[in-house]
């Protein structure tokens, strides 16, 4: 079991930055996310299982990519909120630092002490140690290593999350983030680091290609150790084959950096390099954190609590939709909604959504179905889709009057030319009779 602290920070970012209906698409995309998980990551001082941590983190990354958003930017927003002490779980953070408070008031370098206590605060990191620590022209240059017993147990690609976790430490103690944090080796494989955004091709020439570009090279872990001038205690691990990034590989759609130049992927352990100004001291390292605890007792936490309650309320709702073959109609919670062609459009959509969770659709998919568009030359699908949307919204086709409709359960958004989006707002139970 693990502390929920970092998951809590990520969950708070979701609650603040996105509407409930948007977060629902994330939750429903991953059916293994339960109400219990959402409570465990939200409640102060809770713990979560490793498997739950992996499910949630991977789901967040996949969801962000689906939305065309950069997961690195998501982590940076968490860091930025911490730097302003906006909406952080202040009491949970303060509790995690309690054993070390006296050390922070006595230290000459708050940021170095933050690194020193990482092995004690994050016990999921195994064999953590500093391979080299130097002071050069007023800057500390340090190589920190750690490993997971099972790579990918917490998240398939932990690199961005670990960097964020490291940066947040000094910020919460009233000191600046580290000037540079970067991986020199990672247990994440080269393929995993691509996060299904690009495909790697491994040729016999010892190189790895992406879209015809030579972006990686097979190398031993020993070459990594030698390149960065380090010593490694386990001789056998030096022979492990890695892939060294030859250049940054960027996801064009989101700007996320997938492969970092100079990092060795598939290594037996992670090696992180930090370069930061030495001897930064905060006279009152816990002052802002204590102020945040007091402030949250009054007003700052209320909007987040409200968003969490709205999400849980929405998750507890469900709607039953039935398509009746006998009269070509659809009912919602036993109330007739539509029949004939509009019913068939919604039926086809719900079949696909129930089977795969898919929400984006192309008009042409339905135009090709003779049960929906009988005349291929004049399919007139757009007007038929408008009728479906009118039924959902509760708009009377004859006089335009409004009734309750069913849009509190789901909607159809015509968000772009030639396509539309199905927007579920609760659990959808669909069947055909």
C-alpha positions as CSV (number, residue, x, y, z in Angstrom):
1,X,0.0,0.0,0.0
2,X,1.2,3.5,-0.9
3,X,0.5,7.0,0.3
4,X,-2.1,8.7,-1.9
5,X,-0.4,12.0,-1.8
6,X,0.8,12.4,-5.4
7,X,-2.4,10.8,-6.7
8,X,-4.3,13.3,-4.6
9,X,-2.4,16.2,-6.2
10,X,-3.2,14.8,-9.7
11,X,-6.9,14.2,-8.8
12,X,-7.2,17.8,-7.4
13,X,-5.8,19.1,-10.7
14,X,-8.5,17.2,-12.6
15,X,-11.2,18.5,-10.3
16,X,-10.1,22.1,-10.7
17,X,-9.3,22.1,-14.4
18,X,-12.1,20.0,-15.9
19,X,-15.8,19.8,-15.7
20,X,-17.5,16.8,-14.1
21,X,-18.7,15.5,-17.5
22,X,-15.1,15.6,-18.8
23,X,-13.7,13.6,-15.8
24,X,-16.6,11.1,-16.3
25,X,-15.2,10.3,-19.7
26,X,-11.9,9.5,-18.1
27,X,-13.5,7.3,-15.4
28,X,-15.7,5.5,-17.9
29,X,-12.8,4.9,-20.3
30,X,-11.2,2.7,-17.6
31,X,-13.9,0.4,-16.1
32,X,-11.5,-0.7,-13.3
33,X,-11.7,2.8,-11.8
34,X,-14.2,2.5,-9.0
35,X,-15.9,4.9,-6.5
36,X,-13.7,3.4,-3.8
37,X,-10.5,4.3,-5.8
38,X,-11.7,7.9,-6.2
39,X,-12.4,8.1,-2.5
40,X,-9.0,6.6,-1.6
41,X,-7.1,9.1,-3.7
42,X,-9.1,12.1,-2.5
43,X,-9.3,11.5,1.2
44,X,-6.6,12.9,3.4
45,X,-4.0,10.4,4.6
46,X,-5.4,7.5,2.6
47,X,-3.5,4.7,1.0
48,X,-3.8,3.0,-2.3
49,X,-2.6,-0.3,-3.8
50,X,0.1,-0.3,-6.4
51,X,-2.3,-1.8,-8.9
52,X,-4.7,1.0,-8.4
53,X,-1.9,3.6,-8.7
54,X,-1.0,2.1,-12.1
55,X,-4.6,1.9,-13.4
56,X,-5.3,5.6,-12.5
57,X,-2.0,7.1,-13.7
58,X,-2.1,5.2,-17.0
59,X,-5.7,6.1,-17.5
60,X,-4.9,9.8,-16.9
61,X,-2.1,9.8,-19.5
62,X,-4.1,8.0,-22.1
63,X,-7.1,10.4,-21.5
64,X,-4.9,13.5,-21.9
65,X,-3.5,12.2,-25.1
66,X,-7.0,11.4,-26.4
67,X,-7.9,15.1,-25.7
68,X,-4.9,16.3,-27.5
69,X,-3.2,17.5,-24.3
70,X,0.4,17.2,-23.2
71,X,0.8,15.0,-20.0
72,X,4.0,16.9,-19.2
73,X,2.0,20.2,-19.2
74,X,-0.5,18.5,-16.8
75,X,2.3,17.7,-14.4
76,X,3.7,21.2,-14.7
77,X,0.3,22.6,-13.7
78,X,0.5,20.6,-10.5
79,X,3.9,22.0,-9.8
80,X,2.6,25.6,-10.5
81,X,-0.3,25.1,-8.1
82,X,2.1,24.0,-5.5
83,X,4.3,27.0,-6.0
84,X,1.3,29.3,-5.3
85,X,0.1,27.0,-2.5
86,X,-3.2,26.9,-4.4
87,X,-5.4,23.9,-3.6
88,X,-2.8,21.5,-2.2
89,X,-3.6,18.9,0.4
90,X,-1.7,21.0,3.0
91,X,-2.4,18.8,6.0
92,X,-1.4,15.6,4.2
93,X,1.8,17.3,3.0
94,X,2.6,18.7,6.5
95,X,2.0,15.3,8.1
96,X,4.5,13.7,5.6
97,X,7.2,16.1,6.8
98,X,6.6,15.9,10.5
99,X,9.6,13.5,11.2
100,X,12.0,15.9,9.5
101,X,10.9,19.4,10.7
102,X,13.8,19.9,13.1
103,X,16.3,19.0,10.3
104,X,14.8,21.6,7.9
105,X,15.2,24.3,10.5
106,X,18.8,23.3,11.1
107,X,20.0,22.7,7.5
108,X,22.2,25.0,5.4
109,X,20.6,23.7,2.2
110,X,16.8,23.0,2.2
111,X,16.9,21.6,-1.3
112,X,19.7,19.1,-0.7
113,X,17.9,17.9,2.4
114,X,14.7,17.4,0.4
115,X,16.8,14.9,-1.8
116,X,18.4,13.3,1.3
117,X,15.0,12.3,2.7
118,X,13.5,10.9,-0.5
119,X,14.4,7.3,0.3
120,X,12.7,7.7,3.7
121,X,9.6,9.4,2.4
122,X,9.1,7.2,-0.7
123,X,9.8,3.7,0.4
124,X,8.6,2.3,-3.0
125,X,11.9,3.4,-4.4
126,X,14.4,0.5,-3.9
127,X,18.2,0.7,-3.6
128,X,18.1,4.5,-3.7
129,X,21.5,6.2,-3.3
130,X,23.7,9.0,-4.6
131,X,26.3,7.8,-7.1
132,X,28.1,11.1,-7.1
133,X,27.7,14.5,-5.4
134,X,29.8,17.5,-6.4
135,X,29.9,21.2,-5.7
136,X,31.0,23.1,-8.8
137,X,31.0,26.9,-8.9
138,X,28.2,27.2,-6.4
139,X,26.1,24.5,-8.0
140,X,25.4,21.0,-6.8
141,X,25.7,18.4,-9.4
142,X,24.3,15.1,-8.2
143,X,23.5,11.7,-9.6
144,X,20.7,9.8,-7.8
145,X,19.7,6.2,-8.5
146,X,16.7,4.1,-7.6
147,X,14.8,1.2,-8.9
148,X,11.4,-0.4,-8.7
149,X,11.2,-4.1,-7.9
150,X,8.7,-4.4,-10.7
151,X,9.2,-1.7,-13.4
152,X,6.0,-0.1,-14.4
153,X,4.2,-1.2,-11.2
154,X,3.0,2.3,-10.3
155,X,2.7,3.7,-13.9
156,X,4.1,2.4,-17.2
157,X,6.3,5.4,-17.7
158,X,7.1,7.0,-14.3
159,X,9.6,9.5,-15.6
160,X,7.5,12.7,-15.8
161,X,5.7,11.9,-12.5
162,X,9.0,11.3,-10.7
163,X,10.4,14.6,-12.0
164,X,7.3,16.4,-10.8
165,X,7.5,14.7,-7.4
166,X,11.1,15.8,-7.0
167,X,10.3,19.4,-8.0
168,X,7.4,19.7,-5.7
169,X,9.5,18.9,-2.6
170,X,11.4,22.2,-2.2
171,X,8.5,24.3,-3.5
172,X,6.3,23.2,-0.6
173,X,9.1,24.2,1.8
174,X,9.3,27.8,0.6
175,X,12.3,27.4,-1.7
176,X,12.6,27.4,-5.5
177,X,12.3,24.3,-7.7
178,X,15.5,22.6,-8.8
179,X,17.1,24.4,-11.8
180,X,17.5,21.0,-13.7
181,X,16.2,17.5,-13.2
182,X,16.7,14.9,-15.9
183,X,16.9,11.1,-16.4
184,X,20.2,9.7,-17.6
185,X,18.8,6.1,-17.3
186,X,15.3,4.7,-16.9
187,X,13.9,1.2,-16.3
188,X,11.1,2.2,-18.8
189,X,11.8,0.5,-22.1
190,X,12.2,2.6,-25.3
191,X,8.9,1.2,-26.6
192,X,7.0,2.0,-23.4
193,X,8.4,5.6,-23.4
194,X,6.8,6.1,-26.8
195,X,3.4,5.7,-25.0
196,X,1.7,4.2,-28.1
197,X,2.1,7.6,-29.8
198,X,4.7,6.4,-32.3
199,X,6.0,3.0,-33.4
200,X,9.7,2.0,-33.1
201,X,11.4,-0.2,-35.6
202,X,14.4,-2.2,-34.5
203,X,16.8,-3.0,-37.3
204,X,19.8,-5.3,-37.4
205,X,22.2,-2.4,-37.7
206,X,22.1,-1.7,-34.0
207,X,19.8,1.4,-34.3
208,X,16.2,2.1,-33.5
209,X,14.1,4.1,-36.0
210,X,10.9,6.1,-35.7
211,X,9.2,7.3,-38.9
212,X,12.4,6.5,-40.8
213,X,14.6,8.6,-38.4
214,X,17.4,7.1,-36.5
215,X,16.5,8.0,-32.9
216,X,18.0,5.3,-30.7
217,X,21.1,3.1,-30.5
218,X,21.6,-0.2,-28.7
219,X,24.1,0.1,-26.0
220,X,25.1,-1.6,-22.7
221,X,24.3,-0.1,-19.4
222,X,28.1,0.0,-18.8
223,X,28.3,2.6,-21.6
224,X,25.9,4.8,-19.7
225,X,28.0,4.5,-16.5
226,X,31.1,5.4,-18.5
227,X,29.5,8.3,-20.4
228,X,28.5,10.0,-17.2
229,X,31.6,9.0,-15.2
230,X,29.9,6.9,-12.6
231,X,30.7,3.8,-10.6
232,X,28.2,1.0,-10.4
233,X,28.1,-1.6,-7.6
234,X,26.6,-4.6,-9.5
235,X,29.0,-5.8,-12.1
236,X,26.5,-8.2,-13.9
237,X,24.1,-5.3,-14.5
238,X,26.6,-3.5,-16.6
239,X,26.0,-6.0,-19.3
240,X,22.3,-5.2,-19.6
241,X,21.4,-4.0,-23.1
242,X,19.7,-0.6,-23.3
243,X,18.6,1.8,-26.0
244,X,20.3,5.2,-25.8
245,X,18.2,8.1,-27.1
246,X,20.1,9.9,-29.9
247,X,17.7,12.8,-30.1
248,X,14.5,14.1,-28.5
249,X,11.4,12.5,-29.9
250,X,8.4,14.7,-29.6
251,X,4.7,13.8,-30.1
252,X,3.6,16.2,-32.8
253,X,0.0,16.3,-31.7
254,X,0.6,17.4,-28.1
255,X,4.3,18.5,-27.9
256,X,5.1,15.9,-25.3
257,X,8.7,14.8,-25.2
258,X,8.6,11.0,-25.5
259,X,12.3,10.1,-25.8
260,X,15.0,12.2,-24.2
261,X,18.4,12.5,-25.9
262,X,21.1,10.9,-23.9
263,X,18.8,8.8,-21.7
264,X,19.4,5.0,-21.6
265,X,16.1,3.2,-21.7
266,X,15.5,-0.4,-20.4
267,X,18.3,0.0,-17.8
268,X,18.4,-2.1,-14.6
269,X,17.8,1.1,-12.5
270,X,17.0,4.7,-12.9
271,X,19.7,7.4,-12.8
272,X,18.5,11.0,-12.3
273,X,20.9,14.0,-12.7
274,X,20.2,17.2,-10.7
275,X,21.9,20.5,-11.2
276,X,20.9,23.2,-8.8
277,X,22.2,26.2,-6.9
278,X,23.7,25.3,-3.5
279,X,22.9,26.5,0.0
280,X,19.4,27.9,-0.6
281,X,17.9,28.3,2.9
282,X,14.3,29.3,3.8
283,X,14.2,31.0,7.2
284,X,10.7,29.7,7.8
285,X,10.4,26.6,5.5
286,X,7.0,25.6,6.8
287,X,5.5,29.1,7.0
288,X,3.5,28.9,3.8
289,X,2.5,25.3,4.4
290,X,1.0,26.2,7.8
291,X,-0.8,29.2,6.3
292,X,-2.3,26.9,3.7
293,X,-3.6,24.5,6.4
294,X,-5.3,27.4,8.2
295,X,-6.7,28.9,5.0
296,X,-8.2,25.6,3.8
297,X,-10.1,25.3,7.1
298,X,-12.2,28.2,5.8
299,X,-12.7,28.6,2.1
300,X,-10.1,27.3,-0.3
301,X,-11.1,23.7,-0.1
302,X,-14.8,24.2,-0.6
303,X,-14.8,24.3,-4.5
304,X,-12.7,21.1,-4.6
305,X,-14.9,19.3,-2.2
306,X,-18.0,20.4,-4.3
307,X,-16.3,19.1,-7.5
308,X,-15.5,15.8,-5.8
309,X,-19.1,15.4,-4.6
310,X,-20.4,16.1,-8.1
311,X,-18.2,13.5,-9.6
312,X,-19.2,10.8,-7.1
313,X,-22.9,11.7,-7.5
314,X,-22.6,11.4,-11.3
315,X,-20.8,8.0,-10.9
316,X,-23.5,6.7,-8.7
317,X,-26.1,7.4,-11.4
318,X,-26.9,5.0,-14.2
319,X,-29.4,4.9,-17.1
320,X,-30.9,1.9,-18.8
321,X,-31.5,2.2,-22.5
322,X,-33.3,-0.5,-24.4
323,X,-33.8,-0.9,-28.2
324,X,-36.9,-2.8,-29.1
325,X,-36.6,-4.7,-32.4
326,X,-40.4,-5.3,-32.5
327,X,-41.3,-1.7,-33.1
328,X,-38.0,-0.2,-33.9
329,X,-38.0,2.1,-30.8
330,X,-35.7,3.1,-28.0
331,X,-36.7,3.8,-24.4
332,X,-34.7,5.4,-21.6
333,X,-35.4,4.3,-18.1
334,X,-38.6,2.7,-19.4
335,X,-39.8,5.9,-21.0
336,X,-40.2,6.0,-24.8
337,X,-37.7,8.3,-26.5
338,X,-37.7,7.8,-30.3
339,X,-38.4,5.3,-33.0
340,X,-37.6,4.4,-36.6
341,X,-34.5,6.0,-38.2
342,X,-33.5,8.2,-35.2
343,X,-33.7,5.1,-33.0
344,X,-31.5,3.1,-35.3
345,X,-28.9,5.9,-35.3
346,X,-28.8,5.9,-31.5
347,X,-28.9,2.1,-31.4
348,X,-25.8,1.8,-33.7
349,X,-24.0,4.4,-31.7
350,X,-24.8,2.7,-28.4
351,X,-23.8,-0.7,-29.7
352,X,-20.3,0.6,-30.5
353,X,-20.0,2.6,-27.3
354,X,-21.0,-0.4,-25.1
355,X,-18.6,-2.7,-26.9
356,X,-15.5,-0.4,-27.1
357,X,-16.2,2.8,-25.1
358,X,-15.7,4.8,-28.3
359,X,-17.2,8.3,-28.3
360,X,-16.0,9.9,-31.6
361,X,-18.0,9.1,-34.8
362,X,-17.9,10.0,-38.4
363,X,-21.1,10.9,-40.3
364,X,-20.0,8.7,-43.2
365,X,-20.1,5.6,-41.1
366,X,-23.9,6.0,-40.7
367,X,-24.5,7.2,-44.3
368,X,-23.2,3.8,-45.5
369,X,-25.9,1.9,-43.5
370,X,-28.9,1.3,-45.7
371,X,-31.1,0.9,-42.6
372,X,-30.4,4.6,-41.9
373,X,-29.8,6.2,-45.2
374,X,-31.7,4.3,-47.9
375,X,-30.7,6.6,-50.8
376,X,-26.8,6.7,-51.1
377,X,-27.0,9.7,-53.4
378,X,-29.1,11.7,-51.1
379,X,-28.4,10.3,-47.6
380,X,-29.7,13.4,-45.7
381,X,-28.0,12.1,-42.6
382,X,-27.4,15.5,-41.0
383,X,-31.1,16.2,-40.7
384,X,-31.7,12.7,-39.3
385,X,-29.0,13.3,-36.7
386,X,-30.6,16.6,-35.8
387,X,-33.8,14.7,-35.0
388,X,-31.9,12.4,-32.7
389,X,-30.4,15.4,-30.9
390,X,-33.8,17.0,-30.7
391,X,-35.2,13.9,-29.0
392,X,-32.3,13.9,-26.5
393,X,-32.7,17.6,-25.8
394,X,-36.5,17.3,-25.4
395,X,-37.3,19.6,-28.3
396,X,-40.6,19.1,-30.0
397,X,-40.1,18.9,-33.7
398,X,-43.4,20.5,-34.6
399,X,-43.5,23.6,-32.3
400,X,-40.0,23.7,-30.8
401,X,-41.2,23.5,-27.2
402,X,-38.9,22.1,-24.6
403,X,-39.4,19.1,-22.3
404,X,-37.1,17.4,-19.9
405,X,-35.4,15.2,-22.4
406,X,-32.6,12.9,-21.5
407,X,-29.6,15.1,-21.8
408,X,-28.8,14.8,-18.1
409,X,-27.8,11.2,-19.0
410,X,-26.1,11.7,-22.3
411,X,-25.7,14.1,-25.2
412,X,-24.5,14.2,-28.8
413,X,-22.3,17.1,-29.7
414,X,-21.7,18.2,-33.3
415,X,-18.3,19.6,-32.5
416,X,-16.8,19.4,-35.9
417,X,-17.7,19.1,-39.6
418,X,-18.4,15.6,-40.7
419,X,-18.4,14.1,-37.2
420,X,-19.9,14.1,-33.8
421,X,-19.2,13.0,-30.2
422,X,-21.3,10.9,-27.9
423,X,-21.0,12.4,-24.3
424,X,-22.1,10.0,-21.5
425,X,-22.8,11.7,-18.2
426,X,-23.4,8.6,-16.2
427,X,-23.1,4.8,-16.5
428,X,-24.8,3.6,-19.6
429,X,-26.6,0.2,-19.5
430,X,-27.7,-0.7,-23.1
431,X,-29.4,-3.8,-24.3
432,X,-31.6,-4.9,-27.3
433,X,-34.8,-6.8,-26.9
